[in-house]
């Protein structure tokens, strides 16, 4: 199991984490249709059927004991999707590789003056568009810890290599963030003082694309624009 560890001291706060290899193998999706996550059960059911995953991947994490609230773990909206566009053209026919964070669960553990230990499980849906060069892609994503005022205390980048089988235009990968450890100054400092943010490593143009609410389905070459 791959482990990446870093230790950063910033304003008397140290952060230590490690990320593991995907806990689920890449799963093959259907040939047609989209991977968009809707707010209603019907859309979710249709997406799961199209991706061939039945009731969907299990993102549940074991329950952990903690003496207070956990840090808020969320996907940064501007970096929640990844869309490579050939020559910057905003068209499904111009998509090279794409990705979207479709699920996230987390848990934490701490007591007394012990540091806060956070676990997270992330579901990535990744696509290969009509302009993709080759069948492999190494996506990059990051995990950051911020304080209550949103100052970044630590940030680490991770690689997610993906292979698309012949004729396959999308895959699902579940990635475990095995441990984010946040030391506390004392027992009165709870998890609510911190946030853990997750996102793709995107360019400024990609971030603006996301910020405007634009997106394409994972298999953009055969799906309509959303």
FIKE-920893 format. One record per atom (N, C-alpha, C): residue number from 1; atom name; z, x, y. Coordinates in steps of 0.2 Angstrom, whole numbers. Layout:
BEGIN
(nukol NUM 'CA' (Z X Y))
...
% end
This chain:
BEGIN
(nukol 1 'N' (0 4 -6))
(nukol 1 'CA' (0 0 0))
(nukol 1 'C' (0 4 6))
(nukol 2 'N' (-5 3 11))
(nukol 2 'CA' (-5 7 17))
(nukol 2 'C' (1 5 21))
(nukol 3 'N' (4 10 24))
(nukol 3 'CA' (9 10 29))
(nukol 3 'C' (7 14 35))
(nukol 4 'N' (8 10 41))
(nukol 4 'CA' (7 14 47))
(nukol 4 'C' (14 13 51))
(nukol 5 'N' (17 18 53))
(nukol 5 'CA' (23 17 57))
(nukol 5 'C' (23 21 63))
(nukol 6 'N' (26 18 68))
(nukol 6 'CA' (26 22 75))
(nukol 6 'C' (33 20 78))
(nukol 7 'N' (36 25 82))
(nukol 7 'CA' (42 23 86))
(nukol 7 'C' (41 25 93))
(nukol 8 'N' (42 20 97))
(nukol 8 'CA' (41 21 104))
(nukol 8 'C' (48 19 108))
(nukol 9 'N' (50 23 112))
(nukol 9 'CA' (56 21 116))
(nukol 9 'C' (54 20 123))
(nukol 10 'N' (55 14 126))
(nukol 10 'CA' (53 12 132))
(nukol 10 'C' (59 8 135))
(nukol 11 'N' (61 9 141))
(nukol 11 'CA' (67 6 144))
(nukol 11 'C' (72 4 139))
(nukol 12 'N' (74 10 135))
(nukol 12 'CA' (79 9 130))
(nukol 12 'C' (78 5 124))
(nukol 13 'N' (72 3 123))
(nukol 13 'CA' (70 -2 118))
(nukol 13 'C' (66 2 113))
(nukol 14 'N' (67 3 107))
(nukol 14 'CA' (63 6 102))
(nukol 14 'C' (60 0 97))
(nukol 15 'N' (54 2 95))
(nukol 15 'CA' (50 -3 91))
(nukol 15 'C' (47 1 85))
(nukol 16 'N' (49 -2 79))
(nukol 16 'CA' (46 2 73))
(nukol 16 'C' (43 -4 69))
(nukol 17 'N' (36 -2 67))
(nukol 17 'CA' (33 -7 62))
(nukol 17 'C' (29 -4 57))
(nukol 18 'N' (27 -8 52))
(nukol 18 'CA' (22 -6 47))
(nukol 18 'C' (18 -12 45))
(nukol 19 'N' (11 -11 44))
(nukol 19 'CA' (7 -16 42))
(nukol 19 'C' (4 -15 35))
(nukol 20 'N' (4 -20 30))
(nukol 20 'CA' (2 -19 24))
(nukol 20 'C' (-6 -21 23))
(nukol 21 'N' (-9 -19 17))
(nukol 21 'CA' (-15 -21 16))
(nukol 21 'C' (-15 -28 15))
(nukol 22 'N' (-21 -31 15))
(nukol 22 'CA' (-22 -39 14))
(nukol 22 'C' (-18 -41 7))
(nukol 23 'N' (-14 -46 8))
(nukol 23 'CA' (-11 -48 2))
(nukol 23 'C' (-15 -53 -3))
(nukol 24 'N' (-21 -55 0))
(nukol 24 'CA' (-26 -59 -3))
(nukol 24 'C' (-32 -56 -3))
(nukol 25 'N' (-36 -56 -9))
(nukol 25 'CA' (-43 -53 -9))
(nukol 25 'C' (-47 -58 -4))
(nukol 26 'N' (-53 -55 -2))
(nukol 26 'CA' (-57 -58 2))
(nukol 26 'C' (-60 -64 -2))
(nukol 27 'N' (-60 -70 1))
(nukol 27 'CA' (-62 -76 -2))
(nukol 27 'C' (-69 -78 0))
(nukol 28 'N' (-73 -80 -4))
(nukol 28 'CA' (-80 -82 -2))
(nukol 28 'C' (-80 -89 0))
(nukol 29 'N' (-83 -90 6))
(nukol 29 'CA' (-84 -97 9))
(nukol 29 'C' (-90 -100 6))
(nukol 30 'N' (-91 -107 8))
(nukol 30 'CA' (-97 -110 6))
(nukol 30 'C' (-103 -108 10))
(nukol 31 'N' (-109 -110 8))
(nukol 31 'CA' (-115 -107 11))
(nukol 31 'C' (-117 -110 18))
(nukol 32 'N' (-115 -117 19))
(nukol 32 'CA' (-117 -120 25))
(nukol 32 'C' (-110 -122 28))
(nukol 33 'N' (-111 -124 35))
(nukol 33 'CA' (-105 -127 38))
(nukol 33 'C' (-101 -123 42))
(nukol 34 'N' (-96 -125 45))
(nukol 34 'CA' (-92 -121 50))
(nukol 34 'C' (-85 -119 48))
(nukol 35 'N' (-82 -115 51))
(nukol 35 'CA' (-75 -113 50))
(nukol 35 'C' (-70 -115 55))
(nukol 36 'N' (-72 -120 59))
(nukol 36 'CA' (-67 -122 65))
(nukol 36 'C' (-61 -125 63))
(nukol 37 'N' (-55 -123 66))
(nukol 37 'CA' (-49 -126 64))
(nukol 37 'C' (-48 -132 69))
(nukol 38 'N' (-48 -138 67))
(nukol 38 'CA' (-47 -144 71))
(nukol 38 'C' (-39 -146 71))
(nukol 39 'N' (-38 -151 75))
(nukol 39 'CA' (-31 -153 76))
(nukol 39 'C' (-29 -159 71))
(nukol 40 'N' (-34 -162 68))
(nukol 40 'CA' (-33 -167 64))
(nukol 40 'C' (-34 -165 57))
(nukol 41 'N' (-31 -169 52))
(nukol 41 'CA' (-31 -168 45))
(nukol 41 'C' (-38 -168 42))
(nukol 42 'N' (-42 -173 45))
(nukol 42 'CA' (-48 -173 42))
(nukol 42 'C' (-53 -167 43))
(nukol 43 'N' (-52 -164 49))
(nukol 43 'CA' (-56 -158 50))
(nukol 43 'C' (-54 -153 46))
(nukol 44 'N' (-47 -152 46))
(nukol 44 'CA' (-44 -147 42))
(nukol 44 'C' (-46 -147 34))
(nukol 45 'N' (-46 -153 32))
(nukol 45 'CA' (-48 -154 25))
(nukol 45 'C' (-55 -152 24))
(nukol 46 'N' (-60 -154 29))
(nukol 46 'CA' (-67 -153 28))
(nukol 46 'C' (-68 -145 28))
(nukol 47 'N' (-64 -142 33))
(nukol 47 'CA' (-65 -134 33))
(nukol 47 'C' (-63 -131 27))
(nukol 48 'N' (-57 -133 24))
(nukol 48 'CA' (-55 -130 18))
(nukol 48 'C' (-60 -131 12))
(nukol 49 'N' (-63 -137 12))
(nukol 49 'CA' (-68 -139 7))
(nukol 49 'C' (-74 -134 7))
(nukol 50 'N' (-76 -133 14))
(nukol 50 'CA' (-82 -129 15))
(nukol 50 'C' (-81 -122 13))
(nukol 51 'N' (-74 -120 14))
(nukol 51 'CA' (-73 -113 13))
(nukol 51 'C' (-71 -112 5))
(nukol 52 'N' (-71 -117 2))
(nukol 52 'CA' (-69 -116 -5))
(nukol 52 'C' (-62 -115 -7))
(nukol 53 'N' (-57 -117 -3))
(nukol 53 'CA' (-50 -115 -4))
(nukol 53 'C' (-46 -120 -5))
(nukol 54 'N' (-49 -126 -7))
(nukol 54 'CA' (-44 -132 -9))
(nukol 54 'C' (-40 -134 -3))
(nukol 55 'N' (-33 -133 -4))
(nukol 55 'CA' (-28 -135 1))
(nukol 55 'C' (-27 -130 6))
(nukol 56 'N' (-31 -124 6))
(nukol 56 'CA' (-30 -119 10))
(nukol 56 'C' (-26 -113 8))
(nukol 57 'N' (-26 -107 11))
(nukol 57 'CA' (-22 -102 9))
(nukol 57 'C' (-14 -103 11))
(nukol 58 'N' (-10 -100 6))
(nukol 58 'CA' (-3 -101 7))
(nukol 58 'C' (0 -96 12))
(nukol 59 'N' (2 -98 18))
(nukol 59 'CA' (4 -93 23))
(nukol 59 'C' (12 -93 23))
(nukol 60 'N' (15 -97 19))
(nukol 60 'CA' (22 -97 19))
(nukol 60 'C' (25 -90 18))
(nukol 61 'N' (31 -89 22))
(nukol 61 'CA' (35 -83 21))
(nukol 61 'C' (42 -84 18))
(nukol 62 'N' (45 -80 15))
(nukol 62 'CA' (52 -81 13))
(nukol 62 'C' (56 -83 18))
(nukol 63 'N' (61 -87 18))
(nukol 63 'CA' (66 -88 23))
(nukol 63 'C' (71 -82 23))
(nukol 64 'N' (72 -80 30))
(nukol 64 'CA' (77 -75 31))
(nukol 64 'C' (83 -77 35))
(nukol 65 'N' (88 -73 34))
(nukol 65 'CA' (94 -75 38))
(nukol 65 'C' (94 -72 45))
(nukol 66 'N' (96 -75 50))
(nukol 66 'CA' (97 -73 56))
(nukol 66 'C' (102 -76 60))
(nukol 67 'N' (105 -72 65))
(nukol 67 'CA' (111 -75 68))
(nukol 67 'C' (109 -79 75))
(nukol 68 'N' (103 -79 76))
(nukol 68 'CA' (100 -82 82))
(nukol 68 'C' (93 -84 82))
(nukol 69 'N' (90 -86 87))
(nukol 69 'CA' (83 -87 87))
(nukol 69 'C' (78 -81 86))
(nukol 70 'N' (73 -82 83))
(nukol 70 'CA' (68 -77 82))
(nukol 70 'C' (63 -76 88))
(nukol 71 'N' (61 -70 89))
(nukol 71 'CA' (55 -69 94))
(nukol 71 'C' (50 -74 93))
(nukol 72 'N' (47 -76 98))
(nukol 72 'CA' (41 -80 98))
(nukol 72 'C' (35 -76 96))
(nukol 73 'N' (32 -78 90))
(nukol 73 'CA' (26 -74 87))
(nukol 73 'C' (20 -78 88))
(nukol 74 'N' (15 -76 92))
(nukol 74 'CA' (9 -80 93))
(nukol 74 'C' (3 -75 94))
(nukol 75 'N' (-3 -79 94))
(nukol 75 'CA' (-9 -76 95))
(nukol 75 'C' (-11 -76 102))
(nukol 76 'N' (-13 -70 105))
(nukol 76 'CA' (-15 -70 112))
(nukol 76 'C' (-22 -74 112))
(nukol 77 'N' (-22 -79 117))
(nukol 77 'CA' (-28 -83 117))
(nukol 77 'C' (-34 -79 118))
(nukol 78 'N' (-34 -75 123))
(nukol 78 'CA' (-40 -71 125))
(nukol 78 'C' (-42 -66 120))
(nukol 79 'N' (-38 -65 115))
(nukol 79 'CA' (-40 -60 109))
(nukol 79 'C' (-40 -64 102))
(nukol 80 'N' (-40 -70 102))
(nukol 80 'CA' (-39 -74 96))
(nukol 80 'C' (-46 -74 92))
(nukol 81 'N' (-51 -73 96))
(nukol 81 'CA' (-58 -73 93))
(nukol 81 'C' (-62 -67 94))
(nukol 82 'N' (-66 -65 90))
(nukol 82 'CA' (-70 -59 90))
(nukol 82 'C' (-78 -61 89))
(nukol 83 'N' (-82 -60 94))
(nukol 83 'CA' (-89 -62 94))
(nukol 83 'C' (-93 -56 97))
(nukol 84 'N' (-97 -53 92))
(nukol 84 'CA' (-102 -48 95))
(nukol 84 'C' (-108 -51 96))
(nukol 85 'N' (-111 -50 102))
(nukol 85 'CA' (-117 -53 104))
(nukol 85 'C' (-123 -48 105))
(nukol 86 'N' (-128 -49 102))
(nukol 86 'CA' (-134 -44 103))
(nukol 86 'C' (-136 -45 111))
(nukol 87 'N' (-136 -39 114))
(nukol 87 'CA' (-138 -39 121))
(nukol 87 'C' (-135 -44 126))
(nukol 88 'N' (-129 -46 124))
(nukol 88 'CA' (-125 -50 128))
(nukol 88 'C' (-127 -58 128))
(nukol 89 'N' (-132 -59 124))
(nukol 89 'CA' (-135 -66 124))
(nukol 89 'C' (-130 -71 121))
(nukol 90 'N' (-128 -76 124))
(nukol 90 'CA' (-123 -81 121))
(nukol 90 'C' (-127 -87 118))
(nukol 91 'N' (-129 -85 112))
(nukol 91 'CA' (-133 -89 107))
(nukol 91 'C' (-131 -88 100))
(nukol 92 'N' (-131 -93 96))
(nukol 92 'CA' (-129 -92 89))
(nukol 92 'C' (-134 -87 85))
(nukol 93 'N' (-140 -87 88))
(nukol 93 'CA' (-145 -83 85))
(nukol 93 'C' (-144 -75 86))
(nukol 94 'N' (-140 -74 91))
(nukol 94 'CA' (-138 -67 94))
(nukol 94 'C' (-132 -64 91))
(nukol 95 'N' (-128 -68 87))
(nukol 95 'CA' (-122 -66 84))
(nukol 95 'C' (-123 -60 79))
(nukol 96 'N' (-119 -55 80))
(nukol 96 'CA' (-119 -50 75))
(nukol 96 'C' (-113 -51 70))
(nukol 97 'N' (-107 -49 72))
(nukol 97 'CA' (-101 -51 68))
(nukol 97 'C' (-96 -55 72))
(nukol 98 'N' (-93 -59 69))
(nukol 98 'CA' (-88 -63 72))
(nukol 98 'C' (-81 -64 68))
(nukol 99 'N' (-76 -66 71))
(nukol 99 'CA' (-70 -67 68))
(nukol 99 'C' (-65 -72 72))
(nukol 100 'N' (-60 -75 69))
(nukol 100 'CA' (-56 -79 72))
(nukol 100 'C' (-49 -79 68))
(nukol 101 'N' (-44 -79 72))
(nukol 101 'CA' (-37 -79 68))
(nukol 101 'C' (-36 -87 68))
(nukol 102 'N' (-35 -89 61))
(nukol 102 'CA' (-35 -96 60))
(nukol 102 'C' (-28 -98 58))
(nukol 103 'N' (-23 -94 56))
(nukol 103 'CA' (-17 -96 54))
(nukol 103 'C' (-12 -90 55))
(nukol 104 'N' (-6 -92 57))
(nukol 104 'CA' (0 -87 58))
(nukol 104 'C' (6 -90 56))
(nukol 105 'N' (10 -87 52))
(nukol 105 'CA' (17 -89 51))
(nukol 105 'C' (22 -82 52))
(nukol 106 'N' (28 -83 53))
(nukol 106 'CA' (32 -78 55))
(nukol 106 'C' (40 -80 53))
(nukol 107 'N' (44 -75 52))
(nukol 107 'CA' (51 -75 51))
(nukol 107 'C' (54 -69 53))
(nukol 108 'N' (61 -70 54))
(nukol 108 'CA' (65 -64 57))
(nukol 108 'C' (71 -64 54))
(nukol 109 'N' (75 -58 54))
(nukol 109 'CA' (81 -57 51))
(nukol 109 'C' (85 -52 56))
(nukol 110 'N' (91 -54 57))
(nukol 110 'CA' (96 -50 61))
(nukol 110 'C' (103 -53 61))
(nukol 111 'N' (108 -49 62))
(nukol 111 'CA' (115 -51 62))
(nukol 111 'C' (119 -46 66))
(nukol 112 'N' (125 -47 69))
(nukol 112 'CA' (129 -42 72))
(nukol 112 'C' (125 -39 77))
(nukol 113 'N' (125 -32 77))
(nukol 113 'CA' (121 -28 82))
(nukol 113 'C' (115 -25 78))
(nukol 114 'N' (114 -27 72))
(nukol 114 'CA' (108 -25 69))
(nukol 114 'C' (101 -26 73))
(nukol 115 'N' (96 -22 72))
(nukol 115 'CA' (90 -24 75))
(nukol 115 'C' (87 -30 72))
(nukol 116 'N' (82 -33 76))
(nukol 116 'CA' (78 -39 74))
(nukol 116 'C' (72 -36 70))
(nukol 117 'N' (72 -39 64))
(nukol 117 'CA' (66 -37 59))
(nukol 117 'C' (62 -43 59))
(nukol 118 'N' (56 -43 60))
(nukol 118 'CA' (51 -48 60))
(nukol 118 'C' (46 -47 55))
(nukol 119 'N' (44 -52 52))
(nukol 119 'CA' (38 -52 47))
(nukol 119 'C' (33 -57 49))
(nukol 120 'N' (27 -56 48))
(nukol 120 'CA' (21 -61 50))
(nukol 120 'C' (16 -60 45))
(nukol 121 'N' (13 -66 44))
(nukol 121 'CA' (7 -67 40))
(nukol 121 'C' (1 -70 44))
(nukol 122 'N' (-5 -67 44))
(nukol 122 'CA' (-10 -69 48))
(nukol 122 'C' (-16 -70 44))
(nukol 123 'N' (-19 -76 45))
(nukol 123 'CA' (-26 -78 41))
(nukol 123 'C' (-32 -77 46))
(nukol 124 'N' (-36 -72 44))
(nukol 124 'CA' (-42 -71 47))
(nukol 124 'C' (-48 -74 44))
(nukol 125 'N' (-52 -77 48))
(nukol 125 'CA' (-59 -80 45))
(nukol 125 'C' (-64 -76 49))
(nukol 126 'N' (-68 -72 45))
(nukol 126 'CA' (-73 -67 48))
(nukol 126 'C' (-80 -69 46))
(nukol 127 'N' (-85 -68 50))
(nukol 127 'CA' (-92 -70 49))
(nukol 127 'C' (-97 -65 50))
(nukol 128 'N' (-102 -65 47))
(nukol 128 'CA' (-108 -61 48))
(nukol 128 'C' (-114 -65 50))
(nukol 129 'N' (-116 -63 56))
(nukol 129 'CA' (-121 -67 60))
(nukol 129 'C' (-128 -64 58))
(nukol 130 'N' (-133 -68 61))
(nukol 130 'CA' (-140 -66 59))
(nukol 130 'C' (-142 -59 62))
(nukol 131 'N' (-139 -56 67))
(nukol 131 'CA' (-141 -50 70))
(nukol 131 'C' (-136 -44 67))
(nukol 132 'N' (-132 -46 62))
(nukol 132 'CA' (-128 -40 59))
(nukol 132 'C' (-132 -35 56))
(nukol 133 'N' (-130 -29 58))
(nukol 133 'CA' (-133 -23 55))
(nukol 133 'C' (-128 -21 49))
(nukol 134 'N' (-131 -22 43))
(nukol 134 'CA' (-127 -20 37))
(nukol 134 'C' (-123 -26 34))
(nukol 135 'N' (-119 -25 29))
(nukol 135 'CA' (-115 -30 26))
(nukol 135 'C' (-107 -28 26))
(nukol 136 'N' (-106 -23 30))
(nukol 136 'CA' (-99 -20 31))
(nukol 136 'C' (-97 -20 38))
(nukol 137 'N' (-91 -22 39))
(nukol 137 'CA' (-88 -22 46))
(nukol 137 'C' (-81 -20 46))
(nukol 138 'N' (-79 -15 50))
(nukol 138 'CA' (-72 -14 51))
(nukol 138 'C' (-69 -17 57))
(nukol 139 'N' (-65 -22 57))
(nukol 139 'CA' (-62 -26 62))
(nukol 139 'C' (-56 -22 64))
(nukol 140 'N' (-54 -22 71))
(nukol 140 'CA' (-48 -19 73))
(nukol 140 'C' (-44 -25 76))
(nukol 141 'N' (-38 -25 75))
(nukol 141 'CA' (-33 -30 78))
(nukol 141 'C' (-27 -26 80))
(nukol 142 'N' (-23 -29 84))
(nukol 142 'CA' (-17 -26 87))
(nukol 142 'C' (-11 -30 86))
(nukol 143 'N' (-5 -27 86))
(nukol 143 'CA' (1 -31 86))
(nukol 143 'C' (5 -28 92))
(nukol 144 'N' (8 -32 96))
(nukol 144 'CA' (12 -29 102))
(nukol 144 'C' (18 -33 103))
(nukol 145 'N' (23 -29 105))
(nukol 145 'CA' (30 -32 106))
(nukol 145 'C' (31 -32 114))
(nukol 146 'N' (33 -38 117))
(nukol 146 'CA' (34 -38 124))
(nukol 146 'C' (41 -41 125))
(nukol 147 'N' (44 -39 131))
(nukol 147 'CA' (50 -42 133))
(nukol 147 'C' (49 -49 136))
(nukol 148 'N' (55 -52 138))
(nukol 148 'CA' (54 -59 141))
(nukol 148 'C' (50 -59 147))
(nukol 149 'N' (49 -54 151))
(nukol 149 'CA' (45 -54 157))
(nukol 149 'C' (38 -52 155))
(nukol 150 'N' (36 -51 149))
(nukol 150 'CA' (30 -50 147))
(nukol 150 'C' (28 -42 148))
(nukol 151 'N' (32 -38 149))
(nukol 151 'CA' (31 -31 149))
(nukol 151 'C' (30 -28 142))
(nukol 152 'N' (24 -25 141))
(nukol 152 'CA' (23 -22 134))
(nukol 152 'C' (28 -16 132))
(nukol 153 'N' (32 -17 127))
(nukol 153 'CA' (36 -12 125))
(nukol 153 'C' (33 -7 120))
(nukol 154 'N' (29 -10 116))
(nukol 154 'CA' (25 -6 111))
(nukol 154 'C' (19 -10 108))
(nukol 155 'N' (14 -6 106))
(nukol 155 'CA' (8 -9 104))
(nukol 155 'C' (5 -4 99))
(nukol 156 'N' (2 -7 93))
(nukol 156 'CA' (-1 -3 88))
(nukol 156 'C' (-7 -7 86))
(nukol 157 'N' (-12 -2 84))
(nukol 157 'CA' (-19 -5 82))
(nukol 157 'C' (-20 -4 74))
(nukol 158 'N' (-23 -9 71))
(nukol 158 'CA' (-24 -8 64))
(nukol 158 'C' (-31 -10 62))
(nukol 159 'N' (-34 -7 57))
(nukol 159 'CA' (-40 -8 54))
(nukol 159 'C' (-41 -13 49))
(nukol 160 'N' (-46 -17 49))
(nukol 160 'CA' (-47 -22 43))
(nukol 160 'C' (-54 -22 41))
(nukol 161 'N' (-55 -18 36))
(nukol 161 'CA' (-62 -17 33))
(nukol 161 'C' (-64 -23 29))
(nukol 162 'N' (-70 -25 30))
(nukol 162 'CA' (-73 -31 26))
(nukol 162 'C' (-79 -30 24))
(nukol 163 'N' (-81 -32 17))
(nukol 163 'CA' (-87 -32 14))
(nukol 163 'C' (-90 -39 13))
(nukol 164 'N' (-96 -40 15))
(nukol 164 'CA' (-99 -46 14))
(nukol 164 'C' (-104 -45 8))
(nukol 165 'N' (-103 -49 3))
(nukol 165 'CA' (-107 -49 -3))
(nukol 165 'C' (-114 -52 -1))
(nukol 166 'N' (-119 -50 -5))
(nukol 166 'CA' (-126 -52 -4))
(nukol 166 'C' (-126 -60 -3))
(nukol 167 'N' (-129 -62 2))
(nukol 167 'CA' (-129 -70 3))
(nukol 167 'C' (-123 -73 6))
(nukol 168 'N' (-118 -69 7))
(nukol 168 'CA' (-112 -71 10))
(nukol 168 'C' (-111 -70 17))
(nukol 169 'N' (-109 -75 21))
(nukol 169 'CA' (-109 -75 28))
(nukol 169 'C' (-102 -75 31))
(nukol 170 'N' (-97 -76 27))
(nukol 170 'CA' (-90 -77 29))
(nukol 170 'C' (-85 -76 24))
(nukol 171 'N' (-80 -73 26))
(nukol 171 'CA' (-74 -72 21))
(nukol 171 'C' (-67 -74 25))
(nukol 172 'N' (-62 -75 21))
(nukol 172 'CA' (-56 -76 23))
(nukol 172 'C' (-51 -70 21))
(nukol 173 'N' (-47 -67 25))
(nukol 173 'CA' (-43 -62 23))
(nukol 173 'C' (-36 -63 26))
(nukol 174 'N' (-31 -63 22))
(nukol 174 'CA' (-24 -64 24))
(nukol 174 'C' (-21 -57 24))
(nukol 175 'N' (-18 -55 30))
(nukol 175 'CA' (-15 -49 32))
(nukol 175 'C' (-7 -50 33))
(nukol 176 'N' (-3 -45 30))
(nukol 176 'CA' (4 -46 31))
(nukol 176 'C' (6 -40 36))
(nukol 177 'N' (10 -42 41))
(nukol 177 'CA' (13 -37 45))
(nukol 177 'C' (20 -37 42))
(nukol 178 'N' (21 -31 38))
(nukol 178 'CA' (27 -31 34))
(nukol 178 'C' (34 -30 38))
(nukol 179 'N' (34 -27 44))
(nukol 179 'CA' (40 -27 47))
(nukol 179 'C' (39 -24 54))
(nukol 180 'N' (42 -28 59))
(nukol 180 'CA' (42 -26 66))
(nukol 180 'C' (50 -26 67))
(nukol 181 'N' (52 -20 69))
(nukol 181 'CA' (59 -19 70))
(nukol 181 'C' (61 -18 77))
(nukol 182 'N' (65 -22 80))
(nukol 182 'CA' (66 -21 87))
(nukol 182 'C' (74 -20 88))
(nukol 183 'N' (76 -14 90))
(nukol 183 'CA' (83 -13 91))
(nukol 183 'C' (86 -17 97))
(nukol 184 'N' (92 -19 97))
(nukol 184 'CA' (95 -23 102))
(nukol 184 'C' (101 -18 105))
(nukol 185 'N' (102 -20 112))
(nukol 185 'CA' (107 -16 115))
(nukol 185 'C' (114 -19 113))
(nukol 186 'N' (115 -25 111))
(nukol 186 'CA' (121 -27 109))
(nukol 186 'C' (120 -34 105))
(nukol 187 'N' (125 -37 103))
(nukol 187 'CA' (125 -43 99))
(nukol 187 'C' (123 -49 103))
(nukol 188 'N' (124 -48 109))
(nukol 188 'CA' (122 -54 114))
(nukol 188 'C' (114 -54 115))
(nukol 189 'N' (111 -49 113))
(nukol 189 'CA' (103 -49 114))
(nukol 189 'C' (100 -53 108))
(nukol 190 'N' (97 -58 109))
(nukol 190 'CA' (94 -62 104))
(nukol 190 'C' (87 -61 103))
(nukol 191 'N' (84 -64 98))
(nukol 191 'CA' (76 -64 97))
(nukol 191 'C' (72 -67 103))
(nukol 192 'N' (76 -72 106))
(nukol 192 'CA' (72 -75 112))
(nukol 192 'C' (70 -71 118))
(nukol 193 'N' (73 -65 118))
(nukol 193 'CA' (72 -60 123))
(nukol 193 'C' (65 -57 122))
(nukol 194 'N' (62 -58 116))
(nukol 194 'CA' (56 -54 114))
(nukol 194 'C' (50 -59 112))
(nukol 195 'N' (44 -56 113))
(nukol 195 'CA' (38 -59 110))
(nukol 195 'C' (34 -54 106))
(nukol 196 'N' (31 -57 100))
(nukol 196 'CA' (27 -53 96))
(nukol 196 'C' (20 -56 97))
(nukol 197 'N' (15 -52 100))
(nukol 197 'CA' (8 -55 101))
(nukol 197 'C' (3 -51 96))
(nukol 198 'N' (-2 -55 94))
(nukol 198 'CA' (-7 -52 89))
(nukol 198 'C' (-14 -54 92))
(nukol 199 'N' (-18 -50 91))
(nukol 199 'CA' (-25 -51 93))
(nukol 199 'C' (-30 -46 91))
(nukol 200 'N' (-37 -48 91))
(nukol 200 'CA' (-42 -44 90))
(nukol 200 'C' (-43 -38 95))
(nukol 201 'N' (-45 -33 94))
(nukol 201 'CA' (-47 -28 99))
(nukol 201 'C' (-54 -30 102))
(nukol 202 'N' (-54 -33 107))
(nukol 202 'CA' (-60 -36 110))
(nukol 202 'C' (-61 -32 117))
(nukol 203 'N' (-68 -32 119))
(nukol 203 'CA' (-70 -29 125))
(nukol 203 'C' (-68 -34 131))
(nukol 204 'N' (-69 -32 137))
(nukol 204 'CA' (-68 -36 142))
(nukol 204 'C' (-72 -42 142))
(nukol 205 'N' (-79 -41 140))
(nukol 205 'CA' (-84 -47 140))
(nukol 205 'C' (-81 -52 135))
(nukol 206 'N' (-79 -49 129))
(nukol 206 'CA' (-77 -54 124))
(nukol 206 'C' (-71 -58 126))
(nukol 207 'N' (-66 -55 129))
(nukol 207 'CA' (-60 -58 132))
(nukol 207 'C' (-62 -64 137))
(nukol 208 'N' (-67 -62 141))
(nukol 208 'CA' (-69 -67 146))
(nukol 208 'C' (-72 -73 142))
(nukol 209 'N' (-76 -72 137))
(nukol 209 'CA' (-80 -77 133))
(nukol 209 'C' (-74 -81 130))
(nukol 210 'N' (-69 -78 127))
(nukol 210 'CA' (-63 -82 124))
(nukol 210 'C' (-60 -86 130))
(nukol 211 'N' (-59 -83 135))
(nukol 211 'CA' (-55 -86 141))
(nukol 211 'C' (-58 -92 143))
(nukol 212 'N' (-65 -93 143))
(nukol 212 'CA' (-68 -98 145))
(nukol 212 'C' (-69 -104 140))
(nukol 213 'N' (-66 -103 134))
(nukol 213 'CA' (-66 -108 129))
(nukol 213 'C' (-72 -108 124))
(nukol 214 'N' (-76 -103 125))
(nukol 214 'CA' (-82 -103 121))
(nukol 214 'C' (-81 -100 114))
(nukol 215 'N' (-85 -102 109))
(nukol 215 'CA' (-84 -100 103))
(nukol 215 'C' (-90 -102 99))
(nukol 216 'N' (-91 -99 93))
(nukol 216 'CA' (-97 -100 88))
(nukol 216 'C' (-93 -101 81))
(nukol 217 'N' (-96 -105 77))
(nukol 217 'CA' (-94 -105 70))
(nukol 217 'C' (-95 -98 67))
(nukol 218 'N' (-91 -97 61))
(nukol 218 'CA' (-91 -91 58))
(nukol 218 'C' (-98 -89 56))
(nukol 219 'N' (-101 -94 53))
(nukol 219 'CA' (-108 -92 50))
(nukol 219 'C' (-113 -95 56))
(nukol 220 'N' (-113 -91 61))
(nukol 220 'CA' (-116 -93 67))
(nukol 220 'C' (-124 -94 67))
(nukol 221 'N' (-127 -90 62))
(nukol 221 'CA' (-134 -91 61))
(nukol 221 'C' (-137 -97 59))
(nukol 222 'N' (-132 -101 55))
(nukol 222 'CA' (-135 -107 52))
(nukol 222 'C' (-131 -113 55))
(nukol 223 'N' (-126 -112 59))
(nukol 223 'CA' (-121 -117 62))
(nukol 223 'C' (-123 -119 69))
(nukol 224 'N' (-122 -125 71))
(nukol 224 'CA' (-123 -126 78))
(nukol 224 'C' (-117 -123 82))
(nukol 225 'N' (-118 -122 89))
(nukol 225 'CA' (-114 -120 93))
(nukol 225 'C' (-108 -125 95))
(nukol 226 'N' (-102 -123 95))
(nukol 226 'CA' (-97 -128 97))
(nukol 226 'C' (-95 -128 104))
% end
